[in-house]
Amino acid sequence: MPSSERIIAIATKELHHIMHDSRTLIILILMPLVQLIIFGYAMNMEIRHVPLAIIDYARNSESKSLRESFSHSEYFSVFSLEEKQRNPEQLFFNRKAQAILIIPQGFGVDEEDLQLLIDASEPNNAQLIQSYVTGIINSNFAVATPLEIKP
């Protein structure tokens, strides 16, 4: 096991070498600054314009209000599904939708649950999409209790 005197001598030698080598000094100072700028400003982990399919069985004013709040969001590109297109797996497989929101028939009248299907082939994006949807629903309906998320 190396003694503390030996470790201090090696550290001193390396520090002396770094201080007298301009290229190494530039790399030690410049590289972390460049990374800080790139990771701090250039990289944005938000996703926008997520293709969201909405299947609206309720077709009432509450469901229309919900659809409009998703349409006006910068995070989603909303499209409705026709009766013949309602195959979620095919939409996910063809990359036409990353999420599908199903509004049940009794929505707004009865206490019906919304169903959200998310393509989880990219787990981080799926988590963000779930958060965006939850936020829009909570802000649109001022839900007193938090939404229950079921896998």
PAROLUM-604478 format. One record per residue (C-alpha): residue in one letter; x, y, z. Coordinates in steps of 0.2 Angstrom, whole numbers, plus 2048, in hexadecimal, padded with zeros to 3 digits. Each point is the difference from the previous one (the first is absolute). Example, Ala and Ser with C-alpha at 12.3 -4.5 7.8 and 13.67 -1.06 7.14 Angstrom:
BEGIN
 resn   u   v   w
    A 83E 7EA 827
    S 806 811 7FD
REM end
This chain:
BEGIN
 resn   u   v   w
    M 800 800 800
    P 807 811 7FB
    S 805 80C 80E
    S 7F8 811 801
    E 810 808 7FD
    R 801 7F7 7EF
    I 7EF 805 7FB
    I 803 812 804
    A 810 800 7F6
    I 7F7 7F8 7F1
    A 7F1 80D 802
    T 80D 80E 801
    K 809 7FA 7F0
    E 7F0 7FE 7F6
    L 7FA 812 806
    H 811 807 7FA
    H 7FE 7F7 7EF
    I 7EE 807 7FE
    M 805 812 804
    H 80E 800 7F4
    D 7F7 7F7 7F1
    S 7F5 80D 7F8
    R 7F6 7F3 7F6
    T 7FC 7F6 80F
    L 7FB 80F 80A
    I 7F4 806 7F1
    I 7F8 7EF 800
    L 7FE 7FF 812
    I 7F7 811 800
    L 7F8 801 7EF
    M 7F8 7EF 7FF
    P 7F5 802 810
    L 7FA 811 7FA
    V 7FB 7F9 7EF
    Q 7F7 7F2 808
    L 7F7 80C 80C
    I 7FA 80B 7F2
    I 7FB 7F1 7F5
    F 7F7 7F7 80E
    G 7F9 80F 808
    Y 7F9 809 7F0
    A 801 7F6 7F0
    M 7F9 7F0 806
    N 7ED 801 804
    M 7F8 7F0 806
    E 7EE 806 7FD
    I 7F7 7F8 7F2
    R 7F3 80A 7F6
    H 7F3 7FB 7F3
    V 7FD 7EF 806
    P 7F4 7F7 7F5
    L 7F1 7FD 80B
    A 7F1 7F6 7F9
    I 7EF 804 809
    I 7F2 7F3 800
    D 7F1 80A 806
    Y 7F1 7F4 804
    A 7F7 80E 80B
    R 7FF 80D 7F3
    N 7F9 80D 80C
    S 806 812 806
    E 80C 7F9 80D
    S 809 7F5 7F4
    K 800 80E 7F3
    S 808 80B 80D
    L 80D 7F3 804
    R 804 7FD 7EE
    E 802 813 7FD
    S 80C 802 80F
    F 80B 7F2 7F8
    S 7FF 808 7EF
    H 805 811 807
    S 80F 7F9 809
    E 811 801 7F8
    Y 805 7EF 806
    F 7F3 7F6 7F6
    S 7FB 7FF 7ED
    V 7EE 7F9 802
    F 7F6 7F6 7F4
    S 7F0 7F6 802
    L 7FE 7EE 7FB
    E 7F2 7FA 7F5
    E 7F7 7F0 804
    K 80A 7F5 7F4
    Q 811 807 806
    R 7FF 7FB 812
    N 80E 7F4 801
    P 80C 807 80D
    E 80E 7F3 7FD
    Q 800 804 7EE
    L 801 813 803
    F 80F 7FD 80C
    F 808 7F4 7F4
    N 7FF 80C 7F1
    R 806 80F 80B
    K 7F0 80A 7FC
    A 7FC 803 813
    Q 80A 800 810
    A 7F1 801 80B
    I 7ED 7FC 7FE
    L 7F3 808 80C
    I 7F0 7F6 801
    I 7F1 80B 807
    P 7F2 7F4 805
    Q 7EE 802 7FD
    G 7FB 806 811
    F 80E 80D 801
    G 7FA 810 809
    V 7EF 7F8 805
    D 806 7F1 80A
    E 810 7FE 809
    E 808 7F7 7F1
    D 813 7FD 7FF
    L 80A 807 7F2
    Q 80C 7F3 7F8
    L 811 805 7FA
    L 80A 7F4 7F5
    I 813 805 7FE
    D 80D 7F9 7F5
    A 80D 7FB 80D
    S 80E 7FB 7F3
    E 809 810 807
    P 7FC 800 812
    N 806 811 804
    N 7F5 807 7F3
    A 7F2 7F6 806
    Q 802 807 812
    L 800 812 7F9
    I 7F1 7FD 7F5
    Q 7F7 7F9 810
    S 805 810 809
    Y 7FA 80B 7F3
    V 7EF 7F7 7FE
    T 7FE 800 813
    G 804 813 801
    I 7F3 804 7F2
    I 7F2 7F6 808
    N 804 807 811
    S 800 812 7FA
    N 7F0 7FD 7F5
    F 7F5 7F8 80D
    A 808 807 810
    V 801 7EF 808
    A 7FF 800 813
    T 808 7EF 801
    P 80F 7FB 7F6
    L 7FD 7F5 7F1
    E 803 7ED 803
    I 80C 7F9 7F4
    K 7FF 7ED 7FC
    P 80C 7F7 7F6
REM end
